[in-house]
Amino acid sequence: MWAPWWYKSVHNSTHFAPRRKYPRPFPFSFYDVLEQSLPFYNFLKRNVRQTSSLLKPLPVPDLPVPENAKLLSWVGDEILPRESAKVSVFDSVVQGGDAVWEGLRVYNGKIFKLEEHLDRMFDSAKALAFINVPTRDEIKEAIFRTLNANGMFDNTHIRLTLTRGKKVTSGMSPAFNRYGCTLIVLAEWKPPVYDNESGIELVTATTRRNSPNNLDSKIHHNNLLNNILAKVEGNNANADDAIMLDKDGYVSETNATNIFLVKKGRVLTPHADYCLPGITRATVMELVEKENFVLVERRISLSEFHTADEVWTTGTMGELSPVVKIDGRVIGDGKVGPVTRRLQNAYKLLTENAGVPIPTNTEK
Ligand SMILES: Cc1ncc(COP(=O)(O)O)c(C=O)c1O
């Protein structure tokens, strides 16, 4: 009975400090020192074998292109090595996928369709009511400096991202975005990602492509879950990608590319109502007409794709990719068709010669 009183009195009489209710906070007087030394600490940490940590690390994975282990990326207003190139936990892209992006390709010292990609990026940013957006010249300069720093003048893919920027506190409202947008220029060595020689296989996803009723697919935003869910279905079926239908069951595009078919010598592609109006799509539509094929843009049902003579997909990342099987149906004779080959060649010629030259006198 007397023990609690006794312990309490003895404890008081020792004048020991009372037991802390909470763990000691970080000594904030060292905050600046921590921030300054963290990059070096992280560098050292990456180079020692981890023996214990709160979250057990997975084995270090192989990179698809090992040359990309050492990259320099633009983040905000500086160029940083791959492992240090990070955005804030307060950034809108972390908090809500609140960003817009473009994928561009570099061929032969030039950036293909640079102005068109920047037009679409500015349109997407405007549709999402971004403010304090960097200028076209600033974005171009960041791209040129990043490419120069990496020595990338060919065989390169650039993932250009513009986030709504850092927030003053976590939350959804763009009113919290008072630092301006965050610009990211991620350039990687990357050959076309599909087998454009033998062709690819597609399956149809159950996930429908966003309609203008909810999130307009014409905005090239980073909220990619709609497409990622379709891609999961594609992966589960061991296909290269998945076709996405619109809300009425017509084909819109794949999770990552636009799509075309050939039937009796005519080239058809879905209206850009439910798909991203791809820049490669527009380029290929021009080439189709230049090569004197009839081009039709209309609603196309899945069975028309199943029974087509030829099918291909288009996108900056993969260029023109022949499709040889859809949902288990062999397309045409299962080989890459003559119209596809002709357009692949025309596209190759165009990318070798057109584009915005990368200035090489930029400050590193
Ligand atoms: C869903 C989707 N469709 C199509 C494309 C192809 O667009 P582009 O030809 O402009 O690269 C992309 C590329 O980002 C995409 O994400």
The ligand as a Tripos MOL2 file, in Angstrom:
@<TRIPOS>MOLECULE
LIG
   16    16     1     0     0
SMALL
NO_CHARGES

@<TRIPOS>ATOM
      1 C1         -1.9400    7.2830  -72.6440 C.3       1 LIG1
      2 C2         -1.0080    7.7110  -73.7080 C.ar      1 LIG1
      3 N1         -1.3910    7.5950  -74.9840 N.ar      1 LIG1
      4 C3         -0.5660    7.9510  -75.9990 C.ar      1 LIG1
      5 C4          0.7030    8.4390  -75.7460 C.ar      1 LIG1
      6 C5          1.6090    8.8040  -76.8960 C.3       1 LIG1
      7 O1          1.7360   10.1840  -76.9720 O.3       1 LIG1
      8 P1          2.9430   10.8300  -77.7950 P.3       1 LIG1
      9 O2          2.8520   10.3150  -79.1750 O.co2     1 LIG1
     10 O3          2.6900   12.2880  -77.7130 O.co2     1 LIG1
     11 O4          4.1880   10.4130  -77.1330 O.co2     1 LIG1
     12 C6          1.1310    8.5910  -74.4360 C.ar      1 LIG1
     13 C7          2.4460    9.1550  -74.1430 C.2       1 LIG1
     14 O5          2.6980    9.7390  -73.1400 O.2       1 LIG1
     15 C8          0.2560    8.2230  -73.3780 C.ar      1 LIG1
     16 O6          0.6270    8.3400  -72.0960 O.3       1 LIG1
@<TRIPOS>BOND
     1     1     2 1
     2     2     3 ar
     3     2    15 ar
     4     3     4 ar
     5     4     5 ar
     6     5     6 1
     7     5    12 ar
     8     6     7 1
     9     7     8 1
    10     8     9 2
    11     8    10 1
    12     8    11 1
    13    12    13 1
    14    12    15 ar
    15    13    14 2
    16    15    16 1
@<TRIPOS>SUBSTRUCTURE
     1 LIG1         1 GROUP 0 **** ****
